[in-house]
Amino acid sequence: MTKTNLRKAIVFAAAVGLAAVSAHAGGKQDAKAGDSAAAGGKPYVALVSKGFQHQFWQAVKLGAENAAKDLGVTITFEGPESEAMVDKQIDMLTAVLGKHPSAIGFAALDSQASAPLLRRAQQQNIPVVGFDSGVASEIPVTTAATDNYAAASLAADKMAELLGGKGQVAVIAADQTGKSNIDRRDGFVDTMKKKYPGITVVDVQYGPDQLKATEVAKSIIQAHPAIKGLFGANEGAAIGVVNAINETGKKGSIVVVGFDSGKAQIEAVRNGLMAGAITQNPVGMGYKTVEAAVKALRGETLPKKIDTGFYWYDKSNVDDPTIAAVLYQ
C-alpha cells in the first residue's frame, strides 16, 4: 500500500470510528447540543484552514472573529504550520468533529483525503461551509472564496502587458492538490496559451512555503536563462520568487507578479522588485464564512458560491483607499 493510500485508509477508519461512537451515544450528544442552543448558549463554529503561518490566514481569522462578535457565536480558528501538512489538517478536522460543533468552516488541502470526515459531518447534520480553496465536494452548503481562476487570469493579462506580449514565463504555486492553487495555476496558464501566442509557459513548479519556493525559483532561473516573467501564485510562492530575484541579481530583468499581500510583498511592490500582485479580501472571506455558517444554522438558503472579490495592485495604486482596505500586513 502506498503512503497516500495508507493515509486515506487511516482517515476512513477514523471516520468510521467516529460514526460508531456516535451511533452508541450520539442521541444523547446531539440532544445536549440542541439543549444548549435552546437554553441560549452560543452556536460554536469551528474553522479549519489550510495554514496559519501566512499573514493571509491571520487576516481571514480576524474577519471570522469580527463576524463572531457581530453575530453572537463562538469560533475557533486553526490550521497546520505548512500548507504541505495534509495529515496535520486531517488530524485537526478529526478533533473538531469530536467537539460536535454547530457548524464547520473548512479550506481543504486535499479534498479526497478529507472526504470521509466531511461525510461524517453531513451524517451528524453539521453544516460545512467551504472557504478559500473550499472542498471539491457537494457536501459544503456554500463556499466563500475568491474566483481564483479569474484572478490568476488577470495576473496573466498584467504580466503579458508588462512583457509586451513576448517571452518565456513560469509559475510557482503552493501545491497541486488544493483547489485554489489548481485554479490559480490553470487560470494563468490557460490565459497565456489562449490569448498570448508570443508568450511561452516554460515551467510550472510547486513550493509549499517561501523557503522551498525560493529554491524552486532559483532552479527555474538557472534552467531557463532567457526567462522574462515569474508568477508566484500565493504569498509564500511570491516571496520565494522575490528572494530568488534578490539572490540571483535578476532585479529589472525578470518581471515578477504575485498573489496575496502581506508586509514583505507590499514592500516588494513599492521598491520595484515585484511589478504587482493580486490581492484577495481575506478579512471579508473570514467574515462571510462565519456569516454563511450562521445562516445555514437558521435554515436560510445560500448560494453555492460566495464571491469575496479580488483586486490588482501595483506601485500606482497601492495607497488608494479601496486597495489599502483589502491589503493586509
Summary of the structure (lengths in Angstrom):
residues: 329
radius of gyration: 20.9
end to end distance: 43.7
largest distance: 67.3
contacts: 1228
relative contact order: 0.14
helix: 51%
strand: 19%
